[in-house]
């Protein structure tokens, strides 16, 4: 069930999409996607900007990257549960910083599975 905050965000996103679609229909050159972060920009980031700093996986530089880190959390390979605990703390701190709502209180509450976890 969506929260009021999520519903408001969805309404804002729909309004922005309609504006962009209308502008395109009237001949404006409106890009379809944001550029995101280039590999060169990612390579310049400090280790502390990543959920998994030793592996330099899952940058936490803005709200979009925080949501992506949560979605892909159990896809990171070759990390121990202790490393996942530390990464989850970094993600929660970044989520608070960028005002991202996180429904899971623990990384173990995310989708079960994952690959190649060390115990």
Biopython code that builds the backbone (N, CA, C, O; Angstrom):
import numpy as np
from Bio.PDB.StructureBuilder import StructureBuilder

atoms = [
    (1, "UNK", "N", (0.842, -1.176, 0.000)),
    (1, "UNK", "CA", (0.000, 0.000, 0.000)),
    (1, "UNK", "C", (0.890, 1.243, 0.000)),
    (1, "UNK", "O", (1.836, 1.332, 0.783)),
    (2, "UNK", "N", (0.599, 2.165, -0.844)),
    (2, "UNK", "CA", (1.407, 3.367, -0.979)),
    (2, "UNK", "C", (1.057, 4.377, 0.118)),
    (2, "UNK", "O", (-0.100, 4.512, 0.516)),
    (3, "UNK", "N", (2.077, 5.072, 0.588)),
    (3, "UNK", "CA", (1.858, 6.114, 1.583)),
    (3, "UNK", "C", (1.432, 7.395, 0.880)),
    (3, "UNK", "O", (1.545, 7.507, -0.340)),
    (4, "UNK", "N", (0.948, 8.348, 1.643)),
    (4, "UNK", "CA", (0.556, 9.644, 1.071)),
    (4, "UNK", "C", (1.740, 10.322, 0.397)),
    (4, "UNK", "O", (1.596, 10.939, -0.658)),
    (5, "UNK", "N", (2.906, 10.204, 1.011)),
    (5, "UNK", "CA", (4.106, 10.817, 0.441)),
    (5, "UNK", "C", (4.452, 10.185, -0.911)),
    (5, "UNK", "O", (4.840, 10.886, -1.846)),
    (6, "UNK", "N", (4.314, 8.881, -1.011)),
    (6, "UNK", "CA", (4.579, 8.199, -2.276)),
    (6, "UNK", "C", (3.558, 8.602, -3.334)),
    (6, "UNK", "O", (3.906, 8.783, -4.501)),
    (7, "UNK", "N", (2.308, 8.740, -2.930)),
    (7, "UNK", "CA", (1.268, 9.148, -3.873)),
    (7, "UNK", "C", (1.519, 10.562, -4.380)),
    (7, "UNK", "O", (1.350, 10.831, -5.569)),
    (8, "UNK", "N", (1.922, 11.470, -3.490)),
    (8, "UNK", "CA", (2.228, 12.841, -3.899)),
    (8, "UNK", "C", (3.408, 12.869, -4.865)),
    (8, "UNK", "O", (3.391, 13.602, -5.853)),
    (9, "UNK", "N", (4.426, 12.074, -4.579)),
    (9, "UNK", "CA", (5.590, 12.004, -5.465)),
    (9, "UNK", "C", (5.184, 11.463, -6.832)),
    (9, "UNK", "O", (5.653, 11.952, -7.860)),
    (10, "UNK", "N", (4.323, 10.468, -6.846)),
    (10, "UNK", "CA", (3.851, 9.909, -8.116)),
    (10, "UNK", "C", (3.068, 10.950, -8.908)),
    (10, "UNK", "O", (3.219, 11.046, -10.126)),
    (11, "UNK", "N", (2.233, 11.729, -8.225)),
    (11, "UNK", "CA", (1.471, 12.787, -8.911)),
    (11, "UNK", "C", (2.406, 13.830, -9.516)),
    (11, "UNK", "O", (2.193, 14.282, -10.641)),
    (12, "UNK", "N", (3.445, 14.212, -8.767)),
    (12, "UNK", "CA", (4.426, 15.177, -9.293)),
    (12, "UNK", "C", (5.141, 14.609, -10.512)),
    (12, "UNK", "O", (5.346, 15.311, -11.502)),
    (13, "UNK", "N", (5.521, 13.329, -10.437)),
    (13, "UNK", "CA", (6.208, 12.694, -11.562)),
    (13, "UNK", "C", (5.318, 12.633, -12.794)),
    (13, "UNK", "O", (5.791, 12.849, -13.910)),
    (14, "UNK", "N", (4.047, 12.344, -12.607)),
    (14, "UNK", "CA", (3.113, 12.282, -13.732)),
    (14, "UNK", "C", (2.960, 13.668, -14.349)),
    (14, "UNK", "O", (2.950, 13.803, -15.573)),
    (15, "UNK", "N", (2.840, 14.697, -13.514)),
    (15, "UNK", "CA", (2.710, 16.065, -14.031)),
    (15, "UNK", "C", (3.946, 16.457, -14.833)),
    (15, "UNK", "O", (3.824, 17.059, -15.900)),
    (16, "UNK", "N", (5.138, 16.123, -14.330)),
    (16, "UNK", "CA", (6.370, 16.438, -15.056)),
    (16, "UNK", "C", (6.430, 15.679, -16.380)),
    (16, "UNK", "O", (6.861, 16.231, -17.393)),
    (17, "UNK", "N", (6.003, 14.424, -16.376)),
    (17, "UNK", "CA", (6.012, 13.625, -17.603)),
    (17, "UNK", "C", (5.048, 14.204, -18.632)),
    (17, "UNK", "O", (5.356, 14.233, -19.823)),
    (18, "UNK", "N", (3.890, 14.660, -18.182)),
    (18, "UNK", "CA", (2.927, 15.265, -19.110)),
    (18, "UNK", "C", (3.477, 16.545, -19.711)),
    (18, "UNK", "O", (3.302, 16.804, -20.902)),
    (19, "UNK", "N", (4.145, 17.350, -18.884)),
    (19, "UNK", "CA", (4.749, 18.588, -19.395)),
    (19, "UNK", "C", (5.803, 18.277, -20.449)),
    (19, "UNK", "O", (5.844, 18.916, -21.501)),
    (20, "UNK", "N", (6.655, 17.296, -20.167)),
    (20, "UNK", "CA", (7.706, 16.927, -21.118)),
    (20, "UNK", "C", (7.095, 16.385, -22.401)),
    (20, "UNK", "O", (7.563, 16.714, -23.491)),
    (21, "UNK", "N", (6.057, 15.557, -22.293)),
    (21, "UNK", "CA", (5.409, 14.997, -23.468)),
    (21, "UNK", "C", (4.784, 16.100, -24.311)),
    (21, "UNK", "O", (4.883, 16.079, -25.538)),
    (22, "UNK", "N", (4.148, 17.056, -23.662)),
    (22, "UNK", "CA", (3.536, 18.173, -24.373)),
    (22, "UNK", "C", (4.597, 19.014, -25.077)),
    (22, "UNK", "O", (4.422, 19.420, -26.226)),
    (23, "UNK", "N", (5.702, 19.271, -24.369)),
    (23, "UNK", "CA", (6.781, 20.056, -24.969)),
    (23, "UNK", "C", (7.353, 19.341, -26.190)),
    (23, "UNK", "O", (7.636, 19.980, -27.203)),
    (24, "UNK", "N", (7.526, 18.015, -26.102)),
    (24, "UNK", "CA", (8.026, 17.249, -27.258)),
    (24, "UNK", "C", (7.043, 17.331, -28.424)),
    (24, "UNK", "O", (7.450, 17.446, -29.580)),
    (25, "UNK", "N", (5.743, 17.271, -28.111)),
    (25, "UNK", "CA", (4.723, 17.329, -29.156)),
    (25, "UNK", "C", (4.738, 18.673, -29.876)),
    (25, "UNK", "O", (4.344, 18.769, -31.038)),
    (26, "UNK", "N", (5.193, 19.701, -29.180)),
    (26, "UNK", "CA", (5.266, 21.035, -29.769)),
    (26, "UNK", "C", (6.663, 21.351, -30.310)),
    (26, "UNK", "O", (6.978, 22.511, -30.577)),
    (27, "UNK", "N", (7.488, 20.334, -30.469)),
    (27, "UNK", "CA", (8.782, 20.509, -31.132)),
    (27, "UNK", "C", (9.980, 20.757, -30.243)),
    (27, "UNK", "O", (11.086, 20.936, -30.753)),
    (28, "UNK", "N", (9.803, 20.775, -28.944)),
    (28, "UNK", "CA", (10.941, 21.008, -28.046)),
    (28, "UNK", "C", (11.809, 19.757, -27.977)),
    (28, "UNK", "O", (11.310, 18.637, -28.080)),
    (29, "UNK", "N", (13.097, 19.959, -27.803)),
    (29, "UNK", "CA", (14.035, 18.844, -27.678)),
    (29, "UNK", "C", (14.237, 18.554, -26.194)),
    (29, "UNK", "O", (15.150, 19.089, -25.565)),
    (30, "UNK", "N", (13.383, 17.709, -25.648)),
    (30, "UNK", "CA", (13.431, 17.361, -24.227)),
    (30, "UNK", "C", (14.018, 15.951, -24.109)),
    (30, "UNK", "O", (13.438, 15.003, -24.638)),
    (31, "UNK", "N", (15.168, 15.795, -23.418)),
    (31, "UNK", "CA", (15.756, 14.456, -23.297)),
    (31, "UNK", "C", (14.838, 13.517, -22.530)),
    (31, "UNK", "O", (14.122, 13.938, -21.621)),
    (32, "UNK", "N", (14.864, 12.252, -22.899)),
    (32, "UNK", "CA", (13.978, 11.269, -22.275)),
    (32, "UNK", "C", (14.503, 10.764, -20.937)),
    (32, "UNK", "O", (13.713, 10.363, -20.081)),
    (33, "UNK", "N", (15.806, 10.775, -20.742)),
    (33, "UNK", "CA", (16.387, 10.275, -19.500)),
    (33, "UNK", "C", (17.456, 11.245, -19.020)),
    (33, "UNK", "O", (18.080, 11.951, -19.813)),
    (34, "UNK", "N", (17.654, 11.266, -17.710)),
    (34, "UNK", "CA", (18.780, 12.003, -17.168)),
    (34, "UNK", "C", (20.063, 11.286, -17.546)),
    (34, "UNK", "O", (20.049, 10.086, -17.819)),
    (35, "UNK", "N", (21.132, 11.987, -17.562)),
    (35, "UNK", "CA", (22.386, 11.381, -17.974)),
    (35, "UNK", "C", (22.947, 10.422, -16.939)),
    (35, "UNK", "O", (23.659, 9.482, -17.294)),
    (36, "UNK", "N", (22.647, 10.636, -15.693)),
    (36, "UNK", "CA", (23.208, 9.766, -14.673)),
    (36, "UNK", "C", (24.676, 10.076, -14.439)),
    (36, "UNK", "O", (25.146, 11.169, -14.753)),
    (37, "UNK", "N", (25.389, 9.120, -13.892)),
    (37, "UNK", "CA", (26.791, 9.312, -13.549)),
    (37, "UNK", "C", (27.653, 8.532, -14.540)),
    (37, "UNK", "O", (27.422, 7.348, -14.789)),
    (38, "UNK", "N", (28.637, 9.209, -15.092)),
    (38, "UNK", "CA", (29.532, 8.523, -16.017)),
    (38, "UNK", "C", (30.512, 7.649, -15.229)),
    (38, "UNK", "O", (30.669, 7.810, -14.019)),
    (39, "UNK", "N", (31.156, 6.736, -15.925)),
    (39, "UNK", "CA", (32.158, 5.875, -15.289)),
    (39, "UNK", "C", (33.299, 6.726, -14.745)),
    (39, "UNK", "O", (33.814, 6.455, -13.660)),
    (40, "UNK", "N", (33.693, 7.747, -15.487)),
    (40, "UNK", "CA", (34.773, 8.630, -15.031)),
    (40, "UNK", "C", (34.386, 9.339, -13.734)),
    (40, "UNK", "O", (35.205, 9.463, -12.824)),
    (41, "UNK", "N", (33.135, 9.804, -13.652)),
    (41, "UNK", "CA", (32.679, 10.460, -12.419)),
    (41, "UNK", "C", (32.643, 9.465, -11.262)),
    (41, "UNK", "O", (33.023, 9.794, -10.138)),
    (42, "UNK", "N", (32.185, 8.250, -11.544)),
    (42, "UNK", "CA", (32.140, 7.232, -10.497)),
    (42, "UNK", "C", (33.544, 6.886, -10.008)),
    (42, "UNK", "O", (33.753, 6.672, -8.814)),
    (43, "UNK", "N", (34.498, 6.832, -10.923)),
    (43, "UNK", "CA", (35.878, 6.516, -10.549)),
    (43, "UNK", "C", (36.509, 7.590, -9.665)),
    (43, "UNK", "O", (37.435, 7.301, -8.908)),
    (44, "UNK", "N", (36.014, 8.826, -9.754)),
    (44, "UNK", "CA", (36.547, 9.927, -8.949)),
    (44, "UNK", "C", (35.954, 9.980, -7.539)),
    (44, "UNK", "O", (36.462, 10.694, -6.675)),
    (45, "UNK", "N", (34.884, 9.227, -7.315)),
    (45, "UNK", "CA", (34.235, 9.252, -6.000)),
    (45, "UNK", "C", (35.129, 8.645, -4.927)),
    (45, "UNK", "O", (35.881, 7.702, -5.176)),
    (46, "UNK", "N", (35.028, 9.205, -3.739)),
    (46, "UNK", "CA", (35.734, 8.637, -2.589)),
    (46, "UNK", "C", (35.075, 7.323, -2.199)),
    (46, "UNK", "O", (33.883, 7.126, -2.436)),
    (47, "UNK", "N", (35.850, 6.426, -1.602)),
    (47, "UNK", "CA", (35.323, 5.119, -1.195)),
    (47, "UNK", "C", (34.117, 5.254, -0.268)),
    (47, "UNK", "O", (33.206, 4.426, -0.314)),
    (48, "UNK", "N", (34.104, 6.285, 0.568)),
    (48, "UNK", "CA", (33.024, 6.466, 1.539)),
    (48, "UNK", "C", (31.674, 6.744, 0.873)),
    (48, "UNK", "O", (30.638, 6.669, 1.533)),
    (49, "UNK", "N", (31.671, 7.060, -0.406)),
    (49, "UNK", "CA", (30.430, 7.355, -1.124)),
    (49, "UNK", "C", (29.730, 6.095, -1.633)),
    (49, "UNK", "O", (28.696, 6.189, -2.295)),
    (50, "UNK", "N", (30.284, 4.916, -1.330)),
    (50, "UNK", "CA", (29.722, 3.663, -1.797)),
    (50, "UNK", "C", (29.150, 2.871, -0.629)),
    (50, "UNK", "O", (29.651, 2.951, 0.492)),
    (51, "UNK", "N", (28.098, 2.107, -0.899)),
    (51, "UNK", "CA", (27.544, 1.224, 0.125)),
    (51, "UNK", "C", (28.560, 0.143, 0.473)),
    (51, "UNK", "O", (28.718, -0.214, 1.641)),
    (52, "UNK", "N", (29.243, -0.373, -0.532)),
    (52, "UNK", "CA", (30.288, -1.385, -0.358)),
    (52, "UNK", "C", (31.614, -0.750, -0.801)),
    (52, "UNK", "O", (32.019, -0.915, -1.952)),
    (53, "UNK", "N", (32.292, -0.027, 0.098)),
    (53, "UNK", "CA", (33.468, 0.749, -0.308)),
    (53, "UNK", "C", (34.645, -0.094, -0.809)),
    (53, "UNK", "O", (35.345, 0.328, -1.729)),
    (54, "UNK", "N", (34.876, -1.265, -0.230)),
    (54, "UNK", "CA", (36.016, -2.074, -0.664)),
    (54, "UNK", "C", (35.819, -2.573, -2.093)),
    (54, "UNK", "O", (36.782, -2.689, -2.851)),
    (55, "UNK", "N", (34.586, -2.865, -2.458)),
    (55, "UNK", "CA", (34.275, -3.338, -3.801)),
    (55, "UNK", "C", (33.927, -2.185, -4.737)),
    (55, "UNK", "O", (33.825, -2.365, -5.950)),
    (56, "UNK", "N", (33.743, -0.979, -4.149)),
    (56, "UNK", "CA", (33.294, 0.208, -4.888)),
    (56, "UNK", "C", (32.000, -0.092, -5.639)),
    (56, "UNK", "O", (31.865, 0.176, -6.833)),
    (57, "UNK", "N", (31.056, -0.660, -4.892)),
    (57, "UNK", "CA", (29.754, -1.014, -5.463)),
    (57, "UNK", "C", (28.666, -0.174, -4.824)),
    (57, "UNK", "O", (28.716, 0.136, -3.633)),
    (58, "UNK", "N", (27.695, 0.186, -5.622)),
    (58, "UNK", "CA", (26.501, 0.916, -5.198)),
    (58, "UNK", "C", (26.820, 2.309, -4.637)),
    (58, "UNK", "O", (26.830, 2.507, -3.422)),
    (59, "UNK", "N", (27.081, 3.273, -5.534)),
    (59, "UNK", "CA", (27.314, 4.649, -5.077)),
    (59, "UNK", "C", (26.061, 5.218, -4.403)),
    (59, "UNK", "O", (24.939, 4.872, -4.773)),
    (60, "UNK", "N", (26.258, 6.076, -3.431)),
    (60, "UNK", "CA", (25.155, 6.667, -2.667)),
    (60, "UNK", "C", (25.215, 8.190, -2.779)),
    (60, "UNK", "O", (25.316, 8.883, -1.766)),
    (61, "UNK", "N", (25.155, 8.709, -3.993)),
    (61, "UNK", "CA", (25.369, 10.130, -4.225)),
    (61, "UNK", "C", (24.094, 10.950, -4.334)),
    (61, "UNK", "O", (24.146, 12.177, -4.257)),
    (62, "UNK", "N", (22.954, 10.302, -4.511)),
    (62, "UNK", "CA", (21.676, 11.010, -4.582)),
    (62, "UNK", "C", (20.543, 10.019, -4.324)),
    (62, "UNK", "O", (20.784, 8.823, -4.158)),
    (63, "UNK", "N", (19.322, 10.515, -4.290)),
    (63, "UNK", "CA", (18.172, 9.668, -3.953)),
    (63, "UNK", "C", (18.007, 8.519, -4.945)),
    (63, "UNK", "O", (17.677, 7.400, -4.553)),
    (64, "UNK", "N", (18.235, 8.793, -6.224)),
    (64, "UNK", "CA", (18.075, 7.752, -7.244)),
    (64, "UNK", "C", (19.058, 6.610, -7.013)),
    (64, "UNK", "O", (18.696, 5.439, -7.123)),
    (65, "UNK", "N", (20.309, 6.958, -6.692)),
    (65, "UNK", "CA", (21.310, 5.929, -6.446)),
    (65, "UNK", "C", (21.022, 5.153, -5.155)),
    (65, "UNK", "O", (21.309, 3.959, -5.076)),
    (66, "UNK", "N", (20.466, 5.814, -4.159)),
    (66, "UNK", "CA", (20.114, 5.130, -2.914)),
    (66, "UNK", "C", (19.019, 4.099, -3.179)),
    (66, "UNK", "O", (19.107, 2.960, -2.719)),
    (67, "UNK", "N", (17.977, 4.508, -3.930)),
    (67, "UNK", "CA", (16.913, 3.556, -4.269)),
    (67, "UNK", "C", (17.464, 2.386, -5.077)),
    (67, "UNK", "O", (17.060, 1.241, -4.874)),
    (68, "UNK", "N", (18.381, 2.672, -5.988)),
    (68, "UNK", "CA", (18.991, 1.620, -6.797)),
    (68, "UNK", "C", (19.829, 0.674, -5.929)),
    (68, "UNK", "O", (19.811, -0.539, -6.137)),
    (69, "UNK", "N", (20.561, 1.230, -4.959)),
    (69, "UNK", "CA", (21.381, 0.398, -4.065)),
    (69, "UNK", "C", (20.507, -0.555, -3.254)),
    (69, "UNK", "O", (20.887, -1.702, -3.016)),
    (70, "UNK", "N", (19.339, -0.082, -2.831)),
    (70, "UNK", "CA", (18.415, -0.940, -2.082)),
    (70, "UNK", "C", (17.882, -2.036, -3.000)),
    (70, "UNK", "O", (17.829, -3.204, -2.615)),
    (71, "UNK", "N", (17.492, -1.661, -4.202)),
    (71, "UNK", "CA", (16.924, -2.634, -5.130)),
    (71, "UNK", "C", (17.929, -3.710, -5.519)),
    (71, "UNK", "O", (17.546, -4.860, -5.735)),
    (72, "UNK", "N", (19.195, -3.359, -5.611)),
    (72, "UNK", "CA", (20.223, -4.296, -6.064)),
    (72, "UNK", "C", (21.058, -4.871, -4.919)),
    (72, "UNK", "O", (22.059, -5.547, -5.155)),
    (73, "UNK", "N", (20.653, -4.606, -3.707)),
    (73, "UNK", "CA", (21.468, -4.963, -2.548)),
    (73, "UNK", "C", (21.869, -6.434, -2.537)),
    (73, "UNK", "O", (23.039, -6.750, -2.323)),
    (74, "UNK", "N", (20.925, -7.331, -2.763)),
    (74, "UNK", "CA", (21.250, -8.756, -2.669)),
    (74, "UNK", "C", (21.870, -9.310, -3.950)),
    (74, "UNK", "O", (22.087, -10.517, -4.057)),
    (75, "UNK", "N", (22.157, -8.446, -4.922)),
    (75, "UNK", "CA", (22.850, -8.873, -6.138)),
    (75, "UNK", "C", (24.362, -8.706, -6.036)),
    (75, "UNK", "O", (25.103, -9.191, -6.891)),
    (76, "UNK", "N", (24.817, -8.022, -4.995)),
    (76, "UNK", "CA", (26.259, -7.827, -4.819)),
    (76, "UNK", "C", (26.873, -9.156, -4.398)),
    (76, "UNK", "O", (26.426, -9.788, -3.441)),
    (77, "UNK", "N", (27.888, -9.560, -5.118)),
    (77, "UNK", "CA", (28.505, -10.868, -4.894)),
    (77, "UNK", "C", (29.779, -10.760, -4.081)),
    (77, "UNK", "O", (30.450, -9.728, -4.080)),
    (78, "UNK", "N", (30.103, -11.852, -3.382)),
    (78, "UNK", "CA", (31.388, -11.973, -2.706)),
    (78, "UNK", "C", (31.578, -11.098, -1.484)),
    (78, "UNK", "O", (32.704, -10.706, -1.180)),
    (79, "UNK", "N", (30.504, -10.783, -0.777)),
    (79, "UNK", "CA", (30.634, -9.996, 0.453)),
    (79, "UNK", "C", (30.044, -10.785, 1.619)),
    (79, "UNK", "O", (29.106, -11.563, 1.447)),
    (80, "UNK", "N", (30.598, -10.576, 2.785)),
    (80, "UNK", "CA", (30.133, -11.281, 3.976)),
    (80, "UNK", "C", (28.895, -10.599, 4.561)),
    (80, "UNK", "O", (28.548, -9.482, 4.176)),
    (81, "UNK", "N", (28.243, -11.282, 5.485)),
    (81, "UNK", "CA", (27.096, -10.686, 6.160)),
    (81, "UNK", "C", (27.513, -9.458, 6.965)),
    (81, "UNK", "O", (26.746, -8.500, 7.068)),
    (82, "UNK", "N", (28.712, -9.473, 7.535)),
    (82, "UNK", "CA", (29.205, -8.313, 8.282)),
    (82, "UNK", "C", (29.365, -7.105, 7.354)),
    (82, "UNK", "O", (29.035, -5.978, 7.725)),
    (83, "UNK", "N", (29.874, -7.352, 6.148)),
    (83, "UNK", "CA", (29.999, -6.261, 5.172)),
    (83, "UNK", "C", (28.618, -5.758, 4.755)),
    (83, "UNK", "O", (28.425, -4.558, 4.562)),
    (84, "UNK", "N", (27.662, -6.670, 4.616)),
    (84, "UNK", "CA", (26.294, -6.268, 4.276)),
    (84, "UNK", "C", (25.679, -5.428, 5.401)),
    (84, "UNK", "O", (24.959, -4.465, 5.135)),
    (85, "UNK", "N", (25.963, -5.793, 6.658)),
    (85, "UNK", "CA", (25.472, -4.998, 7.791)),
    (85, "UNK", "C", (25.991, -3.564, 7.709)),
    (85, "UNK", "O", (25.233, -2.607, 7.864)),
    (86, "UNK", "N", (27.298, -3.431, 7.462)),
    (86, "UNK", "CA", (27.895, -2.097, 7.361)),
    (86, "UNK", "C", (27.342, -1.324, 6.157)),
    (86, "UNK", "O", (27.084, -0.124, 6.251)),
    (87, "UNK", "N", (27.163, -2.016, 5.034)),
    (87, "UNK", "CA", (26.613, -1.371, 3.843)),
    (87, "UNK", "C", (25.181, -0.905, 4.085)),
    (87, "UNK", "O", (24.788, 0.175, 3.644)),
    (88, "UNK", "N", (24.402, -1.730, 4.790)),
    (88, "UNK", "CA", (23.006, -1.362, 5.068)),
    (88, "UNK", "C", (22.947, -0.103, 5.932)),
    (88, "UNK", "O", (22.084, 0.751, 5.727)),
    (89, "UNK", "N", (23.854, 0.014, 6.888)),
    (89, "UNK", "CA", (23.903, 1.230, 7.718)),
    (89, "UNK", "C", (24.221, 2.452, 6.861)),
    (89, "UNK", "O", (23.635, 3.516, 7.058)),
    (90, "UNK", "N", (25.143, 2.307, 5.913)),
    (90, "UNK", "CA", (25.478, 3.411, 5.013)),
    (90, "UNK", "C", (24.277, 3.791, 4.145)),
    (90, "UNK", "O", (24.016, 4.971, 3.910)),
    (91, "UNK", "N", (23.555, 2.779, 3.675)),
    (91, "UNK", "CA", (22.385, 3.034, 2.836)),
    (91, "UNK", "C", (21.305, 3.756, 3.639)),
    (91, "UNK", "O", (20.705, 4.710, 3.143)),
    (92, "UNK", "N", (21.051, 3.316, 4.863)),
    (92, "UNK", "CA", (20.029, 3.976, 5.693)),
    (92, "UNK", "C", (20.401, 5.428, 5.983)),
    (92, "UNK", "O", (19.540, 6.307, 5.975)),
    (93, "UNK", "N", (21.691, 5.677, 6.238)),
    (93, "UNK", "CA", (22.138, 7.051, 6.482)),
    (93, "UNK", "C", (21.939, 7.909, 5.228)),
    (93, "UNK", "O", (21.482, 9.049, 5.317)),
    (94, "UNK", "N", (22.283, 7.360, 4.071)),
    (94, "UNK", "CA", (22.105, 8.091, 2.815)),
    (94, "UNK", "C", (20.617, 8.295, 2.519)),
    (94, "UNK", "O", (20.221, 9.348, 2.020)),
    (95, "UNK", "N", (19.802, 7.297, 2.823)),
    (95, "UNK", "CA", (18.359, 7.419, 2.609)),
    (95, "UNK", "C", (17.788, 8.563, 3.453)),
    (95, "UNK", "O", (16.940, 9.325, 2.989)),
    (96, "UNK", "N", (18.252, 8.670, 4.670)),
    (96, "UNK", "CA", (17.801, 9.773, 5.528)),
    (96, "UNK", "C", (18.274, 11.120, 4.973)),
    (96, "UNK", "O", (17.523, 12.096, 4.961)),
    (97, "UNK", "N", (19.515, 11.157, 4.520)),
    (97, "UNK", "CA", (20.096, 12.384, 3.967)),
    (97, "UNK", "C", (19.331, 12.865, 2.737)),
    (97, "UNK", "O", (19.110, 14.066, 2.578)),
    (98, "UNK", "N", (18.924, 11.941, 1.865)),
    (98, "UNK", "CA", (18.260, 12.303, 0.613)),
    (98, "UNK", "C", (16.748, 12.127, 0.674)),
    (98, "UNK", "O", (16.071, 12.191, -0.352)),
    (99, "UNK", "N", (16.217, 11.908, 1.871)),
    (99, "UNK", "CA", (14.775, 11.813, 2.094)),
    (99, "UNK", "C", (14.138, 10.691, 1.282)),
    (99, "UNK", "O", (13.120, 10.887, 0.619)),
    (100, "UNK", "N", (14.755, 9.512, 1.345)),
    (100, "UNK", "CA", (14.230, 8.318, 0.678)),
    (100, "UNK", "C", (13.600, 7.433, 1.741)),
    (100, "UNK", "O", (14.230, 7.108, 2.747)),
    (101, "UNK", "N", (12.367, 7.051, 1.514)),
    (101, "UNK", "CA", (11.669, 6.198, 2.472)),
    (101, "UNK", "C", (12.086, 4.743, 2.268)),
    (101, "UNK", "O", (12.032, 4.223, 1.153)),
    (102, "UNK", "N", (12.499, 4.096, 3.350)),
    (102, "UNK", "CA", (12.919, 2.695, 3.305)),
    (102, "UNK", "C", (11.965, 1.900, 4.186)),
    (102, "UNK", "O", (11.846, 2.160, 5.383)),
    (103, "UNK", "N", (11.286, 0.928, 3.583)),
    (103, "UNK", "CA", (10.306, 0.168, 4.351)),
    (103, "UNK", "C", (10.943, -0.983, 5.130)),
    (103, "UNK", "O", (10.416, -1.385, 6.168)),
    (104, "UNK", "N", (12.058, -1.516, 4.652)),
    (104, "UNK", "CA", (12.730, -2.631, 5.334)),
    (104, "UNK", "C", (13.607, -2.087, 6.458)),
    (104, "UNK", "O", (14.353, -1.129, 6.254)),
    (105, "UNK", "N", (13.522, -2.681, 7.625)),
    (105, "UNK", "CA", (14.349, -2.223, 8.741)),
    (105, "UNK", "C", (15.709, -2.911, 8.750)),
    (105, "UNK", "O", (16.650, -2.425, 9.377)),
    (106, "UNK", "N", (15.810, -4.040, 8.056)),
    (106, "UNK", "CA", (17.053, -4.806, 8.020)),
    (106, "UNK", "C", (17.243, -5.339, 6.611)),
    (106, "UNK", "O", (16.261, -5.624, 5.926)),
    (107, "UNK", "N", (18.472, -5.479, 6.169)),
    (107, "UNK", "CA", (18.709, -5.969, 4.810)),
    (107, "UNK", "C", (18.206, -7.388, 4.622)),
    (107, "UNK", "O", (17.937, -7.813, 3.498)),
    (108, "UNK", "N", (18.081, -8.113, 5.707)),
    (108, "UNK", "CA", (17.576, -9.482, 5.615)),
    (108, "UNK", "C", (16.085, -9.514, 5.264)),
    (108, "UNK", "O", (15.558, -10.545, 4.847)),
    (109, "UNK", "N", (15.414, -8.369, 5.440)),
    (109, "UNK", "CA", (13.993, -8.265, 5.097)),
    (109, "UNK", "C", (13.773, -8.067, 3.601)),
    (109, "UNK", "O", (12.649, -8.192, 3.116)),
    (110, "UNK", "N", (14.833, -7.761, 2.875)),
    (110, "UNK", "CA", (14.715, -7.582, 1.434)),
    (110, "UNK", "C", (14.458, -8.934, 0.789)),
    (110, "UNK", "O", (14.452, -9.959, 1.471)),
    (111, "UNK", "N", (14.248, -8.941, -0.503)),
    (111, "UNK", "CA", (13.968, -10.194, -1.225)),
    (111, "UNK", "C", (14.999, -11.248, -0.878)),
    (111, "UNK", "O", (16.203, -10.994, -0.912)),
    (112, "UNK", "N", (14.525, -12.409, -0.551)),
    (112, "UNK", "CA", (15.420, -13.503, -0.178)),
    (112, "UNK", "C", (16.191, -13.975, -1.408)),
    (112, "UNK", "O", (15.739, -13.810, -2.541)),
    (113, "UNK", "N", (17.333, -14.550, -1.171)),
    (113, "UNK", "CA", (18.140, -15.056, -2.276)),
    (113, "UNK", "C", (19.501, -14.407, -2.254)),
    (113, "UNK", "O", (20.181, -14.411, -1.228)),
    (114, "UNK", "N", (19.902, -13.853, -3.375)),
    (114, "UNK", "CA", (21.219, -13.258, -3.475)),
    (114, "UNK", "C", (22.194, -14.257, -4.041)),
    (114, "UNK", "O", (21.860, -15.427, -4.230)),
    (115, "UNK", "N", (23.371, -13.811, -4.305)),
    (115, "UNK", "CA", (24.375, -14.671, -4.936)),
    (115, "UNK", "C", (25.604, -14.766, -4.075)),
    (115, "UNK", "O", (26.033, -13.778, -3.478)),
    (116, "UNK", "N", (26.169, -15.943, -4.007)),
    (116, "UNK", "CA", (27.517, -16.162, -3.498)),
    (116, "UNK", "C", (27.828, -15.401, -2.215)),
    (116, "UNK", "O", (28.830, -14.688, -2.152)),
    (117, "UNK", "N", (27.001, -15.537, -1.206)),
    (117, "UNK", "CA", (27.293, -14.847, 0.050)),
    (117, "UNK", "C", (28.228, -15.667, 0.909)),
    (117, "UNK", "O", (28.033, -16.869, 1.090)),
    (118, "UNK", "N", (29.256, -15.003, 1.442)),
    (118, "UNK", "CA", (30.155, -15.640, 2.391)),
    (118, "UNK", "C", (29.493, -15.611, 3.759)),
    (118, "UNK", "O", (28.799, -14.647, 4.083)),
    (119, "UNK", "N", (29.687, -16.621, 4.548)),
    (119, "UNK", "CA", (29.090, -16.619, 5.894)),
    (119, "UNK", "C", (30.129, -16.525, 6.957)),
    (119, "UNK", "O", (29.800, -16.510, 8.143)),
]
sb = StructureBuilder()
sb.init_structure("model")
sb.init_model(0)
sb.init_chain("A")
sb.init_seg("    ")
for serial, (resi, resn, name, xyz) in enumerate(atoms, 1):
    if name == "N":
        sb.init_residue(resn, " ", resi, " ")
    sb.init_atom(name, np.array(xyz, "f"), 0.0, 1.0, " ", f" {name:<3s}", serial, name[0])
structure = sb.get_structure()
